[in-house]
Amino acid sequence: MAQWKFAKAINENEEFKIDGINIWNHYWHCVDKKVEVKGPYEGNVYFFKEYQIESNDKTINFVAGEFIDSKVGIYLKDDLSDTKL
């Protein structure tokens, strides 16, 4: 099973592309309501949701949730984390 790796903390609606697709331009379908991830700074444990978007015959999964500072944390699977974002 692939692990989720921290990708970036962004503001809501700040452009963020996965495999060339801006996540904010698509409907986020929730596929898992409880994914355990570690915060990027202090290593705190968070339970965020896994989402799926579809565009041009591509299906992209990612984990997202809000940190205390109102930033949205984005996590990608191991196989996507090395992709140019």
C-alpha positions as YAML, in Angstrom:
chain: A
units: angstrom
residues:
- id: 1
  name: MET
  ca: [0.00, 0.00, 0.00]
- id: 2
  name: ALA
  ca: [1.41, 3.39, -1.00]
- id: 3
  name: GLN
  ca: [2.17, 5.89, 1.71]
- id: 4
  name: TRP
  ca: [0.90, 9.46, 1.57]
- id: 5
  name: LYS
  ca: [3.69, 12.05, 1.48]
- id: 6
  name: PHE
  ca: [3.33, 15.73, 2.27]
- id: 7
  name: ALA
  ca: [3.45, 17.78, -0.94]
- id: 8
  name: LYS
  ca: [2.60, 21.37, 0.04]
- id: 9
  name: ALA
  ca: [0.59, 23.64, 2.33]
- id: 10
  name: ILE
  ca: [-1.45, 26.07, 0.24]
- id: 11
  name: ASN
  ca: [-4.14, 28.68, 0.67]
- id: 12
  name: GLU
  ca: [-7.64, 27.71, -0.38]
- id: 13
  name: ASN
  ca: [-8.05, 28.24, -4.14]
- id: 14
  name: GLU
  ca: [-4.28, 28.73, -4.63]
- id: 15
  name: GLU
  ca: [-3.34, 26.95, -7.84]
- id: 16
  name: PHE
  ca: [-1.95, 23.49, -7.22]
- id: 17
  name: LYS
  ca: [-1.40, 21.05, -10.05]
- id: 18
  name: ILE
  ca: [-1.09, 17.29, -9.87]
- id: 19
  name: ASP
  ca: [0.01, 15.71, -13.11]
- id: 20
  name: GLY
  ca: [-0.69, 19.03, -14.85]
- id: 21
  name: ILE
  ca: [-4.25, 19.37, -13.50]
- id: 22
  name: ASN
  ca: [-5.23, 22.21, -11.15]
- id: 23
  name: ILE
  ca: [-7.17, 20.52, -8.34]
- id: 24
  name: TRP
  ca: [-9.40, 23.56, -7.75]
- id: 25
  name: ASN
  ca: [-10.88, 23.34, -11.25]
- id: 26
  name: HIS
  ca: [-12.57, 20.00, -10.53]
- id: 27
  name: TYR
  ca: [-15.13, 18.43, -8.23]
- id: 28
  name: TRP
  ca: [-13.47, 16.59, -5.33]
- id: 29
  name: HIS
  ca: [-15.17, 13.23, -4.77]
- id: 30
  name: CYS
  ca: [-14.45, 11.91, -1.24]
- id: 31
  name: VAL
  ca: [-13.28, 8.29, -1.34]
- id: 32
  name: ASP
  ca: [-12.02, 7.87, 2.23]
- id: 33
  name: LYS
  ca: [-13.01, 9.96, 5.22]
- id: 34
  name: LYS
  ca: [-10.15, 9.02, 7.53]
- id: 35
  name: VAL
  ca: [-6.59, 8.93, 6.25]
- id: 36
  name: GLU
  ca: [-3.82, 9.28, 8.82]
- id: 37
  name: VAL
  ca: [-1.02, 11.62, 7.77]
- id: 38
  name: LYS
  ca: [1.80, 13.38, 9.60]
- id: 39
  name: GLY
  ca: [2.13, 17.14, 9.67]
- id: 40
  name: PRO
  ca: [5.16, 18.50, 7.82]
- id: 41
  name: TYR
  ca: [6.56, 20.61, 10.65]
- id: 42
  name: GLU
  ca: [6.08, 19.07, 14.09]
- id: 43
  name: GLY
  ca: [5.05, 15.62, 12.89]
- id: 44
  name: ASN
  ca: [1.57, 15.93, 14.41]
- id: 45
  name: VAL
  ca: [-0.91, 13.27, 13.33]
- id: 46
  name: TYR
  ca: [-3.90, 14.46, 11.31]
- id: 47
  name: PHE
  ca: [-6.89, 12.61, 9.91]
- id: 48
  name: PHE
  ca: [-7.68, 14.09, 6.52]
- id: 49
  name: LYS
  ca: [-9.92, 12.95, 3.69]
- id: 50
  name: GLU
  ca: [-8.83, 11.26, 0.49]
- id: 51
  name: TYR
  ca: [-10.28, 12.83, -2.64]
- id: 52
  name: GLN
  ca: [-10.47, 11.87, -6.28]
- id: 53
  name: ILE
  ca: [-10.77, 14.13, -9.30]
- id: 54
  name: GLU
  ca: [-11.27, 13.17, -12.92]
- id: 55
  name: SER
  ca: [-10.10, 15.08, -15.97]
- id: 56
  name: ASN
  ca: [-9.38, 14.06, -19.56]
- id: 57
  name: ASP
  ca: [-9.59, 10.34, -18.82]
- id: 58
  name: LYS
  ca: [-7.25, 10.75, -15.84]
- id: 59
  name: THR
  ca: [-8.19, 9.88, -12.29]
- id: 60
  name: ILE
  ca: [-6.10, 11.54, -9.59]
- id: 61
  name: ASN
  ca: [-6.23, 10.75, -5.90]
- id: 62
  name: PHE
  ca: [-4.86, 12.96, -3.14]
- id: 63
  name: VAL
  ca: [-5.36, 13.66, 0.54]
- id: 64
  name: ALA
  ca: [-6.25, 17.14, 1.72]
- id: 65
  name: GLY
  ca: [-7.21, 18.81, 4.96]
- id: 66
  name: GLU
  ca: [-6.95, 22.07, 6.84]
- id: 67
  name: PHE
  ca: [-4.11, 22.75, 9.23]
- id: 68
  name: ILE
  ca: [-4.51, 25.01, 12.28]
- id: 69
  name: ASP
  ca: [-3.11, 28.01, 10.36]
- id: 70
  name: SER
  ca: [-5.94, 27.72, 7.77]
- id: 71
  name: LYS
  ca: [-3.56, 26.32, 5.16]
- id: 72
  name: VAL
  ca: [-4.70, 23.30, 3.16]
- id: 73
  name: GLY
  ca: [-2.26, 20.42, 3.41]
- id: 74
  name: ILE
  ca: [-1.93, 18.34, 0.26]
- id: 75
  name: TYR
  ca: [-0.55, 14.80, 0.38]
- id: 76
  name: LEU
  ca: [0.29, 12.59, -2.58]
- id: 77
  name: LYS
  ca: [1.00, 8.88, -2.88]
- id: 78
  name: ASP
  ca: [4.61, 7.78, -3.22]
- id: 79
  name: ASP
  ca: [4.21, 7.22, -6.94]
- id: 80
  name: LEU
  ca: [2.99, 10.79, -7.57]
- id: 81
  name: SER
  ca: [5.18, 12.69, -5.12]
- id: 82
  name: ASP
  ca: [8.11, 12.81, -7.54]
- id: 83
  name: THR
  ca: [5.94, 14.09, -10.38]
- id: 84
  name: LYS
  ca: [6.48, 17.68, -11.47]
- id: 85
  name: LEU
  ca: [3.74, 19.65, -9.75]
...
